[in-house]
Amino acid sequence: MPKQEMTAEATRDAPAQKRLRADARRNRDKLVEVAAQMFASDGVDASLEEIARRAGVGIGTLYRHFPTREHLVEVVYRREVEGLCHAAEELARDHPADAALELWMQRFVDYIATKRGLATSLRLLLTTNSTLFSDTSGRVSGAMRSLVQAAAAAGKIRADVDASDVMHALGGIYSAPNTPDWRERSGRLVKLLMDGLRFGARG
């Protein structure tokens, strides 16, 4: 085939290839989004077939992106950590310091719900995939620390607050019994925690 014709054919094929890549990215993102929701509500044993169905794709598409359940779990966990850290930056930019902290802690409850659902597979990944936890370790506590320090500096919470103590308090939510009203109770606990943090603030 002449070089000019080959160039023309490649030009014609390029938009189709670009659409295919965009479609594949959308399918992958939707699968991860649905998986996070189902892992949070149903646990790590949530049906992969149901995840694919709710994402609007076939099970073959799911396996092309995620050959094993553990691969999907890892991607979901990394997504949750990334989303939580990004939320800290957005909330700090858009809200007063104490409101940003409280909204982030409510978002942290969603993160805990997903992590609880992934607990069994995360324990397995801990022994087989050291990079998962080395990559994410400290990022969540760092986001929390920045919000606590900003709220304390603004006089919105008491000045003697230690971010690690706040994280420890939130960690208690993780170990609470998984009852039907767990999310509602967890939200109330966050509000109570914020009341305690605000008490005695100079602002």
C-alpha positions as CSV (number, residue, x, y, z in Angstrom):
1,M,0.0,0.0,0.0
2,P,1.4,3.4,-0.9
3,K,2.6,5.5,2.0
4,Q,-0.1,8.2,1.4
5,E,-2.9,5.6,1.5
6,M,-1.5,4.1,4.7
7,T,-1.5,7.5,6.3
8,A,-5.0,8.1,5.2
9,E,-6.2,4.8,6.6
10,A,-4.4,5.4,9.9
11,T,-6.1,8.8,10.1
12,R,-9.5,7.2,9.5
13,D,-8.9,4.5,12.2
14,A,-7.6,7.0,14.8
15,P,-11.0,8.3,16.0
16,A,-12.3,4.8,16.3
17,Q,-9.3,3.7,18.4
18,K,-9.6,6.9,20.6
19,R,-13.3,6.1,21.2
20,L,-12.5,2.5,22.1
21,R,-9.9,3.7,24.6
22,A,-12.3,6.2,26.1
23,D,-15.1,3.6,26.3
24,A,-12.7,1.2,28.0
25,R,-11.7,3.8,30.5
26,R,-15.3,4.6,31.2
27,N,-16.2,0.9,31.7
28,R,-13.3,0.5,34.0
29,D,-14.1,3.5,36.1
30,K,-17.8,2.5,36.3
31,L,-16.8,-1.0,37.4
32,V,-14.6,0.4,40.2
33,E,-17.3,2.8,41.3
34,V,-20.0,0.0,41.5
35,A,-17.6,-2.4,43.1
36,A,-16.8,0.1,45.9
37,Q,-20.5,0.5,46.6
38,M,-21.2,-3.2,46.6
39,F,-18.1,-4.1,48.7
40,A,-19.3,-1.4,51.3
41,S,-22.8,-2.8,51.4
42,D,-22.3,-6.6,50.8
43,G,-18.7,-7.2,51.7
44,V,-15.9,-8.6,49.7
45,D,-17.9,-11.6,48.6
46,A,-20.2,-9.4,46.5
47,S,-21.1,-11.1,43.2
48,L,-18.7,-10.1,40.4
49,E,-21.5,-10.9,38.0
50,E,-23.8,-8.4,39.8
51,I,-21.1,-5.8,39.8
52,A,-20.7,-6.1,36.0
53,R,-24.5,-6.0,35.5
54,R,-24.9,-2.8,37.5
55,A,-22.0,-1.3,35.7
56,G,-23.7,-2.1,32.4
57,V,-21.0,-4.4,31.0
58,G,-20.6,-8.1,30.6
59,I,-18.6,-10.3,33.0
60,G,-15.9,-10.7,30.3
61,T,-15.3,-7.0,30.4
62,L,-14.8,-7.1,34.1
63,Y,-12.3,-9.9,33.9
64,R,-10.4,-8.1,31.1
65,H,-9.8,-5.2,33.4
66,F,-9.5,-7.2,36.6
67,P,-8.3,-10.8,36.1
68,T,-8.9,-11.7,39.8
69,R,-11.1,-10.5,42.6
70,E,-8.0,-9.4,44.5
71,H,-7.0,-7.2,41.6
72,L,-10.3,-5.4,41.8
73,V,-10.1,-5.1,45.6
74,E,-6.7,-3.4,45.3
75,V,-7.9,-0.9,42.7
76,V,-11.0,-0.1,44.8
77,Y,-8.9,0.4,47.9
78,R,-6.4,2.7,46.1
79,R,-9.4,4.6,44.7
80,E,-10.9,5.1,48.2
81,V,-7.6,6.3,49.7
82,E,-7.1,8.7,46.7
83,G,-10.6,10.0,47.0
84,L,-10.3,10.6,50.7
85,C,-7.1,12.5,50.4
86,H,-8.4,14.6,47.5
87,A,-11.5,15.4,49.5
88,A,-9.4,16.9,52.3
89,E,-7.9,19.3,49.8
90,E,-11.2,20.3,48.3
91,L,-13.0,20.7,51.6
92,A,-10.2,22.8,53.0
93,R,-10.4,25.1,50.0
94,D,-14.2,25.4,49.9
95,H,-15.3,25.5,53.6
96,P,-14.3,27.0,57.0
97,A,-11.6,24.9,58.7
98,D,-13.9,23.3,61.3
99,A,-16.6,22.5,58.7
100,A,-14.0,21.0,56.4
101,L,-12.8,18.7,59.2
102,E,-16.3,17.6,60.1
103,L,-17.3,17.0,56.5
104,W,-14.1,15.0,55.9
105,M,-14.7,12.9,58.9
106,Q,-18.2,12.1,57.6
107,R,-16.5,11.1,54.3
108,F,-14.1,9.0,56.4
109,V,-17.1,6.9,57.5
110,D,-17.8,6.0,53.9
111,Y,-14.1,5.0,53.5
112,I,-14.4,2.8,56.7
113,A,-17.5,1.2,55.3
114,T,-15.7,0.1,52.1
115,K,-12.6,-0.9,54.1
116,R,-14.7,-3.1,56.3
117,G,-16.2,-4.8,53.3
118,L,-12.7,-5.4,51.9
119,A,-11.2,-6.6,55.2
120,T,-10.7,-10.3,54.3
121,S,-9.1,-9.5,51.0
122,L,-7.0,-6.7,52.4
123,R,-5.5,-9.1,54.9
124,L,-4.6,-11.4,52.1
125,L,-3.1,-8.5,50.1
126,L,-1.1,-7.5,53.1
127,T,0.8,-10.7,52.9
128,T,1.1,-10.8,49.1
129,N,1.3,-7.2,47.9
130,S,3.6,-5.1,50.0
131,T,3.5,-2.1,47.6
132,L,-0.3,-1.6,48.2
133,F,0.2,-0.6,51.8
134,S,3.6,1.1,51.4
135,D,2.1,3.3,48.7
136,T,-1.0,4.3,50.8
137,S,0.4,4.2,54.4
138,G,0.3,7.6,56.0
139,R,-1.7,9.3,53.3
140,V,-5.0,9.2,55.2
141,S,-3.5,10.2,58.5
142,G,-1.6,13.0,56.7
143,A,-4.8,14.4,55.3
144,M,-6.4,14.3,58.7
145,R,-3.4,16.0,60.3
146,S,-3.6,18.9,57.8
147,L,-7.3,19.5,58.5
148,V,-6.9,19.3,62.3
149,Q,-3.9,21.7,62.3
150,A,-5.8,24.2,60.1
151,A,-8.9,24.1,62.3
152,A,-6.7,24.6,65.4
153,A,-4.8,27.4,63.9
154,A,-8.0,29.2,62.9
155,G,-9.3,28.9,66.5
156,K,-12.2,26.7,65.4
157,I,-11.2,23.7,67.6
158,R,-9.2,23.5,70.8
159,A,-5.5,24.2,70.4
160,D,-4.3,21.1,72.3
161,V,-5.9,18.6,69.9
162,D,-3.6,15.9,68.6
163,A,-4.5,14.6,65.2
164,S,-3.4,11.1,66.1
165,D,-6.0,11.1,68.9
166,V,-8.7,12.1,66.5
167,M,-7.7,9.3,64.2
168,H,-7.7,6.9,67.1
169,A,-11.3,8.0,68.0
170,L,-12.4,7.5,64.4
171,G,-10.8,4.1,64.4
172,G,-13.3,3.0,67.0
173,I,-16.0,3.4,64.4
174,Y,-14.3,0.7,62.3
175,S,-14.5,-1.9,65.1
176,A,-18.1,-1.1,66.0
177,P,-20.6,-3.9,65.4
178,N,-21.9,-4.0,61.8
179,T,-25.6,-3.4,62.6
180,P,-28.2,-2.1,60.2
181,D,-27.9,1.4,61.7
182,W,-24.1,1.4,61.7
183,R,-23.8,4.4,59.3
184,E,-26.4,6.5,61.1
185,R,-24.7,5.8,64.5
186,S,-21.3,6.6,63.0
187,G,-22.5,9.9,61.7
188,R,-23.8,10.8,65.1
189,L,-20.5,9.9,66.7
190,V,-18.7,12.2,64.3
191,K,-20.9,15.0,65.4
192,L,-20.3,14.3,69.0
193,L,-16.5,14.2,68.3
194,M,-16.7,17.6,66.6
195,D,-18.6,19.0,69.6
196,G,-15.8,17.9,71.8
197,L,-13.1,19.3,69.5
198,R,-14.9,22.7,69.4
199,F,-15.3,22.9,73.1
200,G,-12.9,25.5,74.5
201,A,-11.8,26.7,71.1
202,R,-10.6,30.3,71.3
203,G,-12.7,31.3,68.3
